[in-house]
Structures are given as C-alpha cells and as structure tokens.
Amino acid sequence: MTPHEILLQYWGYASFREKQEEIVQSVLDGKDTLALLPTGGGKSICFQVPALAMDGLCIVISPLIALMKDQVDNLKQRGIKAIAITSSMRKREIDIALDNMAYGDYKFLYVSPERLATELFQARVKKMKVNLIAVDESHCISQWGYDFRPSYLIIKEIRTLVPNVPILALTATATPDVVNDIQDQLEFKKHNVIQKSFARKNVAYVVQEEEDQLGRLKKVLDGIKGSGIVYTSSRKKTQSIAGYLNRNGYSSDFYHAGLTHQQRDEKQQNWMQNSTRIIVATNAFGMGIDKPDVRFVVHLDIPETLEAYFQEAGRGGRDLRKAYAVLLYNNGMVADLEKKVNQKFPQIKLIKNCYQALANYLQIPVGAGEGETVSLDISTFSKRYNFSPIDAYNSLKFLEKEGYISLSEGFHSPSKIMLVLNKEDLYRFQVANIKHDPFIRFLLRSYERLFDGFTTINEWDIAKKTKLSKNEIVDLLNRLKKLEVIDYIEQSSLPQLTLTSERVAQDDLQISNENYAERKKIALDKMKAVIDFVTSKTRCRSSILLNYFGEKNAHRCGVCDICLEQNKLDLNELQLQELGDLIKKTVAKEPIAIHELPNKIKRYKKEDILNLARYLLDNDIINNKDGILSISPEASE
C-alpha cells in the first residue's frame, strides 16, 4: 500500500499534516532523518506509516513507559500488532515478547533505551527483520538537551546489528546545538533535518504575577470557554486544586502517574469526551494525547525549562483555533525554582554515599546486579539510611545520568500471571492436588492464553467471582507460584529501578567533577531562560520562545500579554524598540520628569512618548520617585 492508502485505512485521514509526508518519504528513501515537529505535530504518524509500508518491523525507542503503553494500545485498536517491553516485565515475559517479534508478524516493538544494552535483546534483534529505528524524544541523547539520558548513547551501537536500516529521530523541542548533537550522536550518514516552525500563531501566551492564584484561575476559567489543562508540580496539589474547582462549580478531575492504569484511562477518556471540562495534572499528563479542542493550558508553577513549558503549553489549540497558555506565578516561585534546580545537584560525596546505601539496601555484592530490576520505595530507603527523600531522589537521578542505574517514575503496574507448567504437567498437578483444582480451572476459564505468556489480572475481580477475599486470592496465587505452577507478579505503584551496570565499589564510582559542573551549568542556564521569559515586561512572549529554539528575528505575535499592551501604543515593532531604548537612555543620562521627555526626544509624537513611558513605569523598567524618572537596576543590567 502507498503511504496515503495506509494513512486513510488505519487513521482515516485523507491527507498528511504539514511536513509529515516529506518526513515519511525521506524514511522510505532510506535516509537518516531528524524530524523536528512541535507538540501536536503528529510525530508518531511519521514512523508508523513508513514502517507499515515496508516489510519487517519498526523498533521504537522511547523513555516513557506510559507513552509506550498508550501507543501500543492505540495501534492494537487499529488492528496493528505491537508490543512494548518495559522495566516492569520479568525476564521470561521479555523472552516471550522478543520471540514473538523475531518469529511472529508484529510490526512495532517499543523498548526503553536501557533495554538495548542487554545481551538478550542484542542476540534477538539480529533475528528480526527490522525496517526502521525510530528514536522518540531524541533530545535525550544530547548533553545539551534538557533531559539527557546516557542510555540513549547505546542506540548507535544497535546500528551495527541491523546495518543499512535508517534512523528516524523525533523531538518536539530542540535548540540548534541539540539539533546538531542528535545527528552526530546517532551517527547520521548525512545531516538531514526536516523542521516545522515552532510558531503557534493561534496560541496567546499570557504571564501574570499573582498572589491569589486560585482566584485568578477562576477568572481565567470564566473568561475562556471550552476544555483545558491546569498543570501543577505535585500529585497532592492536583487533587486539592481539582477539589477546589469542583466545589466552585467547575467540572474538574485530577491526574498523576501514581494512579492505576484503569483510573488514568477513565479520567483521560472523560476529559477527551468533554464529560470533564478541566484536568488538573502533573507533567505526567499529555504525552501521546491528541485532543484538538483544548482552549487553555494554565501553569500554576514555573516549569524548570522552556522546553518543558513549550511542550505543555503546546497542547492547546491543536485545531488551529484560538487558545491561551496562561502562567500564573509569584516571586516566591522564582526562589523555589532556583532552590529546586540547585537541589538536583547534591554534593558528589552524598551521591556516592547514596549509591553505597542502595547496594546495601538491595543486598547486591560488588561485581553483580547488572540488569536487575526492583521496585524501590524511596521513602523507606531514605529513612533507613538517614537521607532526606529529596536528596535521595536527586542522587539517584544523577546516578542515572552517569549510567549506573535507570529509575522510572512511580506508575501503576498491574498484576500478571502465566502458567509455568505445560498442559500435561498441569493436569497431573491438578489430579495430585485436588484442593487447588477448582481455582486452577477457574483461572483457565477466565483468562485465555495463560500458557503463551503473561496475562493481566485483577485480584478484586477474581475475589468477587469466587466469593473469596482479595487477601485469600493473593495467598492462593503466591502458593501456586511457590509450587512452580504459575509465575505471579503482584501489582506495584512504586518506581522501578534497574541496575544498568554491575555494582562497583564506592571508591571506584566515577563521577567527573568536570561533568558535574557542566551539567549544573546547563541546568542553571535553562532555569535562567525560564525566569527571563516569565519576568520579561517588554519582549513578545512568542518571540522569546522562537529565539530560544533558534528562530532568529521572529516578529511580534501581536496576541500575547506584552504585545496587547504595546498594541495600545500604535507603534510598529521597530518603533517600539527604538523609542523604548531612547527613553531608557534619556532617563539613565540625567534626572528628568516624565512631562519633559517629549522635549528631549524629537522624532516621535508626544502622545506615543508619554504612553510608552507610562508602560515602562507600569512594568518596572523605569522608576518614578518624587516625580523624577530613573532607570530600574534590572533594566540597566
């Protein structure tokens, strides 16, 4: 089938979006390609369509378990066979999945970058007929990126196992340095970037300094009709804010990664179908969700990077109709952000102590543990070894960036079972163990394909149907596991920690001072860019974002909060810039009253000079003390 036929048959679209067809054709031509599309630009179509158009399967590398699961579910609903291998799966479960990819008719294999380094994966990938390697969130491969992951550096090694297979790297957020670095790190045969402008002309960016955030939020919700997202930084706040909004008559729900898959799916669907107007969420919400009619995205906390902000704000207005990205902040939040970013870099000694404590906690000797995955209760771990939970978490995240471990965020992993015995041995077991026979027969009736691989179960459902308690069901399943009749993996909502290399002695743990300093500088520079965006009083919000992502000389958007104020002055962009500079220079040169400015600046109308001077005063660019103007310290820097 042609790409257009595939697009129509599986997605129901008669035509591609901007740049999609060009990217698809580049892949079909066998070219390594970097696709740079803003959030909502339809990145998944760019690898799914060409993979379906070619013989063989596509390996999709993604760091986000929730996104992998969502995309696999989405493909299955369209009748396309796909599998995701995640850190919550046991070795035998992974073994079965890889066999299916090598010998079945599957089209997509979703894996985390950490999985690529395992001997099991590398041995099996040689047996697969791979037609494309798609690298999602490819900015993670660059140390200049905002979410660098050393595991991404393994990807280029896979190229040697499947030679002559093109790579499609995809990202929604990359600065010019990152764009070049991605292609170098993935060893592109030839640099090849297909990019859509980051400009979102239908999105109005609004930043307001506000102490009464919830009061202002209500005004925003009253002023903008339709559905939207409210982002906040903690799970606890999502619940309290959603409750506050519901009590005040706004249909709301909360969402975070600690909910069960069923809960997340239900909340997401209610919002997608407009049964719920507002979803209050952490940054766990939004990946892979394409709701076109989002009219507003509100941030109640300052994001750590402009990349993160742009991705989240970009979930508004995908139908190209007017949407608003509103950020409400106060000065305390700026200080909190500075503290938070600095906390991400504990002292090197503390990081090393945390690694030693982790090895003791997991009882892993030196030289062992590579590839082992465990659920980690960070709170219990911290308490046992006298770390603050924040220091422990940030130390573990730093160890992840150094390539020693991989730590997924807490997410709900459902319970799963599979039969270990074959049919003949199971029958003999049932005859010899009459007391277990009714329960085994119930499992066989209730769940298909238990002999073929792991099947998701719900202990509460089984308890209801068998008229036993949930605890009794868990005991029965564990007993059958102990008897080696089944393999049973109990549900967990804890973070999953994987040792990506064998344990080393504490003295042998290598953390480069230079690396540490460079990482911290990058993080602080990104934080400064966010603070500059938030606190700017004179520069168009859209222009600041576009400039950050390498689109120089971007024009004023005309619709952000800054532009709307400046529009009242009836001056074009160049005139505003020039007149603003003239006023600041005049004020800096000598003490002067506002009514005297028109006598010093001859090229502009008196009304325009006074209006812009008042605007600069309102936004603290210049000061007025006892009727005399002076330049503010911030503006003179």
Residue pairs with C-beta under 8 A, 6 or more apart in sequence:
1 9
1 52
1 53
2 53
3 16
3 21
3 24
3 25
3 28
3 49
3 50
3 53
4 15
4 16
6 49
6 52
6 53
7 13
7 14
7 15
7 16
7 45
7 49
8 14
10 52
10 78
10 79
10 80
11 45
11 78
16 24
16 45
17 41
17 42
17 45
18 41
18 196
19 35
19 37
19 41
19 194
19 195
19 196
20 41
20 42
20 45
20 46
22 194
23 33
23 35
23 46
23 168
23 194
24 45
24 46
24 49
24 50
26 33
26 192
26 194
27 33
27 46
27 47
27 50
27 132
27 166
27 168
28 50
28 53
28 54
30 164
30 166
31 166
31 189
31 190
31 192
32 166
32 167
32 168
32 169
32 183
32 186
32 188
32 189
32 190
32 192
33 166
33 167
33 168
33 169
33 192
33 193
33 194
34 138
34 169
34 170
34 171
34 179
34 182
34 183
34 188
34 192
34 193
34 194
35 43
35 46
35 168
35 169
35 170
35 171
35 194
35 195
36 171
36 172
36 174
36 179
36 193
36 194
36 195
36 196
37 43
37 46
37 170
37 172
37 195
37 196
38 172
38 196
38 198
38 200
38 310
38 314
39 172
39 173
39 310
39 311
39 312
39 314
39 315
40 290
40 314
40 315
40 318
41 172
41 196
42 290
43 136
43 170
43 172
44 71
44 288
46 168
46 170
47 58
47 60
47 132
47 134
47 168
47 170
48 58
48 75
48 80
48 108
50 131
50 132
50 168
51 57
51 58
51 107
51 108
51 131
51 132
51 134
52 80
52 107
54 131
54 132
55 129
55 131
56 128
56 129
56 130
56 131
57 101
57 106
57 107
57 108
57 109
57 128
57 129
57 130
57 131
58 107
58 108
58 109
58 130
58 131
58 132
58 133
58 134
59 109
59 111
59 125
59 128
59 130
59 132
59 133
59 134
59 158
60 68
60 71
60 108
60 109
60 110
60 111
60 134
60 136
61 111
61 112
61 113
61 116
61 133
61 134
61 135
61 136
61 152
61 155
62 68
62 71
62 110
62 111
62 112
62 136
62 137
63 112
63 113
63 136
63 137
63 140
63 147
63 149
63 151
63 152
64 136
64 137
64 287
65 84
65 86
65 87
65 88
65 112
65 408
65 411
66 257
66 264
66 284
66 287
66 288
66 411
67 136
67 287
67 288
68 84
68 86
68 110
68 112
69 84
69 86
69 261
70 287
70 288
70 289
71 82
71 84
71 110
71 288
72 82
72 83
72 84
72 108
72 110
74 288
75 81
75 82
75 107
75 108
76 82
80 107
80 108
81 104
81 105
81 106
81 107
81 108
82 106
82 107
82 108
82 109
82 110
83 97
83 100
83 101
83 106
83 108
83 109
83 110
84 109
84 110
84 111
85 94
85 97
85 98
85 109
85 110
85 111
85 112
85 115
86 112
87 112
87 114
87 373
87 406
87 408
87 496
87 498
88 373
88 413
88 489
88 492
88 496
89 97
89 454
90 454
90 487
90 489
91 120
92 418
92 487
93 416
93 418
93 453
93 454
94 120
95 120
96 452
96 453
96 454
97 453
98 120
98 121
98 124
99 124
100 106
101 109
101 124
101 128
102 124
102 127
102 128
103 127
109 128
111 121
112 151
112 406
113 140
113 149
113 151
113 152
113 154
113 155
114 151
114 154
114 406
114 498
114 500
115 121
116 122
116 151
116 154
116 155
116 157
116 158
117 151
117 154
117 157
117 500
118 371
122 158
122 161
125 158
125 161
125 162
126 161
126 162
128 162
130 162
130 165
131 165
132 165
132 166
132 167
132 168
133 155
133 158
133 159
133 162
133 165
133 166
133 167
133 168
134 167
134 168
134 170
135 141
135 152
135 155
135 167
135 168
135 169
135 170
135 186
136 170
136 171
137 147
137 170
137 171
138 152
138 169
138 170
138 171
138 174
138 182
138 186
139 145
139 146
139 147
139 171
139 173
139 174
139 178
139 182
139 307
140 147
140 148
140 149
140 152
141 148
141 149
141 152
141 153
141 155
141 169
141 181
141 182
141 185
141 186
142 148
142 174
142 177
142 178
142 181
142 182
142 185
143 181
143 518
143 519
143 522
144 175
144 177
144 178
144 181
144 522
145 174
145 178
145 181
145 307
146 173
146 304
146 305
146 307
146 308
146 526
147 307
148 401
148 519
149 400
149 401
150 400
150 401
150 402
150 403
151 403
151 406
151 500
152 185
153 185
155 167
155 186
156 185
156 186
156 187
159 165
159 167
159 187
167 186
167 188
169 182
169 183
169 186
171 178
171 182
172 310
172 311
172 314
173 307
173 308
173 310
173 311
173 549
174 182
174 549
175 548
175 549
175 550
176 549
176 550
179 193
179 550
180 191
183 191
183 192
183 193
197 546
197 551
198 310
198 545
198 546
198 549
198 551
199 542
199 546
199 551
199 554
199 557
200 314
200 317
200 542
201 557
202 317
202 320
202 321
202 322
202 323
203 313
203 314
203 316
203 317
203 323
203 324
203 325
203 542
204 322
204 323
204 324
204 325
204 557
204 559
204 560
204 561
205 313
205 325
205 327
205 541
205 542
205 545
205 557
205 560
205 561
206 324
206 325
206 326
206 327
206 541
206 560
206 561
207 326
207 327
207 329
207 533
207 534
207 536
207 541
207 561
208 216
208 326
208 327
208 328
208 329
208 561
209 329
209 330
209 331
210 216
210 328
210 329
210 330
211 330
213 300
213 328
213 330
214 241
214 244
216 328
217 230
217 245
217 298
217 300
217 328
218 248
218 250
220 296
220 298
220 324
220 326
221 228
221 245
221 250
221 278
221 296
224 295
224 296
224 324
225 295
226 277
226 293
226 294
226 295
226 296
227 271
227 274
227 276
227 277
227 278
227 291
227 293
227 294
227 295
228 277
228 278
228 279
228 294
228 295
228 296
228 297
228 298
228 316
229 278
229 279
229 280
229 281
229 285
229 286
229 294
229 296
229 297
229 298
229 312
229 315
229 316
230 241
230 245
230 252
230 278
230 279
230 280
230 281
230 297
230 298
230 300
231 281
231 282
231 283
231 285
231 297
231 298
231 299
231 300
231 301
231 303
231 312
232 238
232 241
232 280
232 281
232 282
232 299
232 300
232 301
233 282
233 301
234 282
235 256
235 257
235 258
235 282
237 280
237 300
238 254
238 255
238 256
238 280
238 281
238 282
239 254
239 280
241 252
241 254
241 280
241 300
242 252
242 253
242 254
242 278
242 280
245 252
245 278
245 280
246 252
250 277
250 278
251 275
251 276
251 277
251 278
252 276
252 277
252 278
252 279
252 280
253 267
253 270
253 271
253 276
253 278
253 279
253 280
254 267
254 279
254 280
254 281
255 264
255 267
255 268
255 279
255 280
255 281
255 282
255 284
255 285
256 281
256 282
256 284
256 285
257 282
257 284
257 409
257 410
257 411
258 410
258 411
258 412
258 493
259 267
259 412
260 412
260 414
260 493
261 412
261 414
263 412
264 412
267 276
267 279
268 279
268 285
268 289
270 276
271 277
271 278
271 279
271 291
272 289
272 291
279 285
283 303
283 308
283 312
284 409
284 411
286 311
286 312
286 315
289 315
290 318
291 315
291 318
292 318
292 319
293 318
293 319
293 321
294 315
294 316
294 317
294 318
294 323
295 316
295 317
295 321
295 322
295 323
295 324
296 316
296 323
296 324
296 325
296 326
297 312
297 313
297 315
297 316
297 323
297 324
297 325
297 326
298 326
298 327
298 328
299 309
299 312
299 313
299 325
299 326
299 327
299 328
300 328
301 329
301 333
302 327
302 329
302 333
302 334
302 336
302 337
302 530
302 531
302 534
303 309
303 312
303 530
304 337
304 340
304 341
304 523
304 526
304 527
304 530
305 526
305 527
305 529
305 530
306 526
306 529
306 530
306 533
306 545
306 548
307 526
309 327
309 530
309 533
310 545
310 549
313 325
316 323
316 324
316 325
317 323
327 534
329 534
334 531
334 534
334 535
337 527
337 530
337 531
338 527
341 523
341 524
341 527
343 390
343 391
343 394
344 394
344 397
344 398
344 523
345 394
345 398
345 516
345 519
345 520
345 523
346 354
346 391
346 394
346 395
346 398
348 511
348 513
348 516
350 387
350 391
350 395
351 395
351 398
351 399
351 511
352 506
352 509
352 511
353 506
354 385
354 387
354 391
354 392
354 395
354 396
354 399
355 395
355 399
355 404
355 506
355 509
356 506
357 381
357 384
357 385
357 387
358 381
358 396
358 405
358 497
359 366
359 369
359 503
360 385
361 381
361 384
361 385
362 369
362 372
362 374
364 372
364 499
364 503
365 503
366 502
366 503
366 504
366 505
367 502
367 503
368 502
368 503
369 499
369 502
369 503
370 499
370 500
370 501
370 502
371 498
371 499
371 500
372 498
372 499
373 496
373 497
373 498
373 499
374 496
374 497
375 492
375 494
375 495
375 496
375 497
376 407
376 494
376 495
376 496
376 497
377 494
378 389
378 392
378 393
378 396
378 495
379 389
381 387
381 392
382 388
382 389
382 391
382 392
385 392
387 395
396 405
396 407
396 497
397 407
398 511
399 405
400 406
400 407
401 519
402 510
402 511
402 515
403 500
403 501
404 499
404 500
404 501
404 504
404 509
405 497
405 498
405 499
405 500
406 497
406 498
406 500
407 495
407 496
407 497
407 498
408 495
408 496
408 497
409 495
410 493
410 494
410 495
411 493
412 491
412 492
412 493
413 489
413 491
413 492
413 493
413 496
414 456
414 457
414 458
414 491
415 456
415 457
415 458
415 459
415 488
415 489
415 490
415 491
416 454
416 455
416 456
416 457
416 488
416 489
417 443
417 447
417 450
417 454
417 455
417 457
417 477
417 486
417 487
417 488
417 489
418 450
418 451
418 452
418 453
418 454
418 455
418 486
418 487
419 426
419 450
419 451
419 485
419 486
420 484
420 485
420 486
420 487
421 429
421 484
421 485
422 451
423 451
426 440
426 485
429 436
429 440
429 483
429 485
430 436
430 437
430 440
430 441
431 437
433 483
436 476
436 479
436 480
436 485
439 466
439 476
439 480
440 480
440 485
442 462
442 465
442 466
443 450
443 486
444 450
446 462
446 465
447 455
447 457
448 455
449 455
450 486
454 487
454 489
459 470
459 473
459 474
459 477
459 491
460 470
462 468
462 473
463 469
463 470
463 472
463 473
466 473
468 476
474 490
477 486
477 488
478 488
480 486
480 488
481 487
481 488
529 548
532 544
533 541
533 544
533 545
533 548
536 544
536 562
537 562
537 619
537 620
537 621
538 562
538 580
538 616
538 619
538 621
539 562
540 554
540 556
540 557
540 560
540 562
540 563
541 557
541 560
541 561
541 562
541 563
542 554
542 556
542 557
542 560
543 554
543 555
543 556
543 557
546 554
547 554
555 573
556 563
556 566
556 573
557 563
558 567
565 615
566 576
566 615
568 611
569 576
569 608
569 611
569 612
569 615
570 608
571 579
571 608
571 612
575 604
576 612
579 601
579 604
579 608
579 609
579 612
580 612
580 616
580 621
582 601
582 603
582 604
583 597
583 601
583 609
583 612
583 613
583 616
583 622
584 616
584 621
584 622
584 631
584 635
586 592
586 597
586 600
586 601
587 622
587 629
587 630
587 631
588 631
588 636
591 628
591 629
591 630
592 600
592 628
592 629
593 627
593 628
593 629
594 610
594 613
594 614
594 617
594 624
594 627
594 629
595 610
597 609
597 610
597 613
597 629
598 606
598 609
598 610
601 609
613 622
613 629
616 622
617 623
617 624
617 629
620 632
620 634
621 631
621 632
621 634
621 635
622 629
622 630
622 631
622 632
622 635
623 629
623 630
623 631
623 632
624 630
